[in-house]
Every structure is written in C-alpha cells, then in structure tokens.
Amino acid sequence: MVFDPWSVVTVLFFCHAAIPAFKNRIISRCCCRIALIRRMSGCIAHMTVLKQLIPRSNSVWKPAVRCVSQSAHRKLLPDDYDYDGPHLVTQVPGPRSKMLLESLDSIQNTEAVQFFCDFKKSRGNWLVDADGNRLLDVYSQIASLPLGYNHPAIVSALADESNLSAFANRPALGVLPPVDFPDTLQKLLSRVAPPGLSQVQTMACGTCANENAFKAVFFWYRAKQRGSLIHTEEELESCMRHEAPGSPNLSILGFKGGFHGRTIGCSSSSHAAPLHKVDVPALDWPSAPFPATKYPLDVNTQENRQEEERCLDKVFQLMQEYKNKGRPVAGVVVEPIQSEGGDRHASNNFFRQLRKLAKENGSAFVVDEVQTGAGLTGKMWAHEYWGLEESPDIVTFSKKMVIGGLYFKEEFRPKGPFRIMNTWLGDPAKLVIMEAVLNVIHKDRLLDNMTETGQVILQGLEKLQDKHADILSNARGRGAFCAVDFPDTLTRDRAVATLRNKGVQGAGCGVKSLRVRPALIFQPHHARMFLDIMEETTRELKSLGT
C-alpha cells in the first residue's frame, strides 16, 4: 500500500469548504485510513493464519476498510474478520447456488434449502455464499454457532496436534470412553452446569437430549411408584409386549407452541407447526396453553398476569385429568422462550409457579435450553432469570453448546447399564471445540456482550416499530435473543427474502415473527448495521403496498 500524505492534506483542505454535513464524515474516513496503515503489521500476522484456508487470489476476502476505528468498540476478532457492510454480487440465491441445488435435488429433498454456503471464506459474523455474496448473519445456522465462522480460537484448537486423536477416533462413549474423558467433562461441562444439577450426559443433538430426558423422567417416576430401582419379572416380561406394567401409561405435559424435536416422544410434546407432526403417530400426552402475553411484558403486567394464571389453571386441570384417566403426568417440559413457536415470552413468575405446580403434582420439571442456552440471552442459561426456589430437575442443551446433552439431579441418574444409551453418546471432538468456545466466552466477556448488544437490537426494533407501526409490532427479547412481528406470514417471508438480498441472513419463526439469533461475537456496531438494513427493508415493503 502506497501512502501519499499530500493526498490526505488535499482532502482535509477541501473539508474546510465542504458542506458541513459531510465534513466530519470525510475527516473520519481519512483518519480511519491512516489508522488502518498503522495497524497493518498486526493484520499481516492474522492474514498468515488465514492463508491456510483462503486462496490469496480471492478478492472477496481482502481486509475491509473500517469506517469506525477499532477503539470505538471492544475488539473481539482480528481486523480482517470484520467489514463495514455486506457485499452482494448476485441475487441470493445466485446462479451457482441454483446449479448446486439442482444437483442435490437429484438425490434428496431440497425444499428447505435457501442457498449454498462457502464456509472456507466465511468469517466472524459474515457468511459468504457459493456466488461470493457476503451477508451479515443474524441467524447463525439456526442459532447454533457460538463464535461465528472460522473463529481463530476454534481454528487453533483444530490445528493442535494434541487434539488429533479426538477427531481420528470417534469412540462408543458409553462403553469405551477415552482416558481423558472424565477430566474433560469435569473441566468443561461441570464448569458451566446450571445451579443444583451435578450430573451430565452428552448426546449428539438437542432432539436426542430431550428424548433421553423424557426417558430419565419415566425411569425416575416408575422407581417412585414401585418403591424400588429393581424391576419385577412381570415388568420385564410385559414390556416386550408393549403392555403395562412394563410399558406404563405415563405422559409428558408440553405447551402449545412448544418445540422439542422430531422423534416420536419429542414430536408428541411439540406443538409449534403442523409440518413437524403430520403423518406421524402421536402419544396421548397433554398440551397446555402457553401464555399469549402482550409486549413489553413490564408494561402489560396486570393483563399478562391474568393470562398466565389462566394457563397455570389449565396445567393443573390437565394434570388432574390425565391422572384420572390412568396416564399421569410424569414430567413437564418447557422452553424459557418458545422459539420455533414464534419467540413467545412469559414472566419469571409464570415459570416459578409452573415449577411449583410440577413439584406439587410429583412431576419432574424439564427445561429445554437447546436454543436459549449458552449465553445468547445474556446469561449462560435463560432459566437463571426466573429466580427459582428449587432448580429444574433436568436441563437439556445443544446448538451453541456445540454438543447435545442433559444436566440432571442425581436422583434422575438411571440404575443399570444401557438405560440412557446409544452408540456414540455425543462426540469428544465436539468437546475440543467446546473448550475453545467456553474459554472465549469467559475471556472476552461474551455474556456481557450479549446483554449490551441485545439492548441495541431491542431498542432499535422498538424504534422501528414506532415509526412503522403498520408493518412491525411486538418487538421483544432477552439479551440478543430478539424478535419482531409482521402483519402476516406472507409479509414476514417477503421481509426475510428482502433482507437477504440486502445482505442480511435472517429467518422467521412462528406464524409471522422474524427472529434474531446472532453469534455471541455479534456486537453493537453489527446490530446497527442490521437495524439500518431492517429499516430499508421495512420502507421497501411499505412502498410496495405490503
């Protein structure tokens, strides 16, 4: 790079005669260029690492010129991981994505595929697609990326030769775990365990975690009923015919709008969308109404309290009804925020009362933190906001935790081998990544970052809905776990498509909500970029008469 000081002087001289509205902007950009040159030595070190993943000839990944100096916000990533905005070269999906879609469609259903990603070129909060479009990602692979794309700490962990055996040898953890497995679980998963839960079991995904949580609930409940952990001969024999007492008539109470996975048990407790359930046999399990609260929650407390009391009354009624019909509620499962169901919130008091109801009924209390866990709400676990007198019995996790699993009280620990079991029971290679993630969360204070960034997102969405009340409503969120509503499904879907073609990768949830699920490294300046594009999108929808 050639630095010509006279060109800077010329521009600064011009600034004195420039229109005042542009003066500060011009000076800021000049100063930013000078600051960038001073930082070049540091950038070179970072680029050396990137050369292993990115061809030098790829012009998309030249370091971007920042309009705001790094001192304006806390630096979480190298300079060449961030940009001053999206970069679009085609419509999304572009021609290469469409070609790849045609190829994939020949061997599997592709109706949910949006476009194809170039993960080698994606960095930080920026997702690059197959056509070279660079998008600001506020969806993070269905809320599953904790540190965005190709985070240096994760790349470094993968390059560490001491970790190679974890990737080369995937063990059957339930029978032949590696020598470092006990220490790894103590060091990692116990380090972030929800208060009151001393036991942990890893799984491959969130659905596996929830399905096995339900099994743990049933084991616990039946042990209480029989007064022993030892099965009778009658139970062992009758279960092979799918008959009681070995196959007991028990149930899990879920909520309308809830989503816990797509296996038979999880599907039977889920009620977020018909496509999740249609054509699949369902178990006779109760489904209670989840509060249809009004937002902001703290402004509509009286009306919301009445709605929550109505739902709690229905929970109690269903518990009595299913007890009387010989199918007692062994457990209650609930999300801190109903995610797939449309980002539906309830008050902390609602969850405290629900926990008490479960206890009084002799039911286990299962909190599904698959989407809300690992820091996006500003706390490691969203249920920590509730102020429970007694902790949940089981907390399930996955997504941003990198690996699936469940935390539980010791009384829910099964008796006997192969009770909570599958071939892999997770993957030690994922724990290598998790260690890097947890270290970064602690070192970079990413929970605080989510609180700060979440305030920017939510306040921005509230301002937008005030300006465009005919298009936007019900802005809501906890930390950076945010959402806003559109008038209907069609308008929401148009908004998602328009955002994408303006350089923001987002997604909907529920009937008409746009959800925001960024990585934990998403910062206030990224939030402002998103909000600016969100306003452009809203104005465009209004101009089209949407």
Buried (B, 14 or more C-beta within 10 A) or exposed (E): EEEEEEEBEEBEEEBEEBEEEEBEEBBEEBEBBEEBEEBEEEBEEBBEBBEEBBEEEEEBBEBBEBEEBBEEBEEBBBBBBBBEBBBBEBBBBBEBBBBBBEEEEEEEEEEEBBBBBBEBBBBBBBBBBBBBBBBBBBBBBEBBBBBBBBBBBBBEBBEEEEBEEBEEEEBEBBEEBEEEBEEBBEEBBBEBBBEEBEBBBBBBBBBBBBBBBBBBBBBBBBBEBBEEEEBEEEBEEBBEEEEBBBEBEBBBBBBBBBBBBEBEBBBBBBBBBEEBBEEEEEBEBBBBBBBBBBBBBEEBBEEBBEBBBEBBEBBBEBBEEBBEEEBBBBBBBBBBBBBBBBBBBBBBBBBBBBBBBBBEBBBBBBBBBBBBBBBBBBBBBBBBBBEBEEBBBBBBBBBBBBBBBBBBBEEBBBEEEEEBBBEBBBBBBBBBBBBBBBEBBEEBBBBEBBBBBBBBBBBBBBBBBEEBEEBBBBBBBBBBBBBBBBBEEEBBBBBBBBBBBBBBBBBBBBBBBBBBBBBBBBBBBBBBBBBBBBBBBBEBBEEEEB
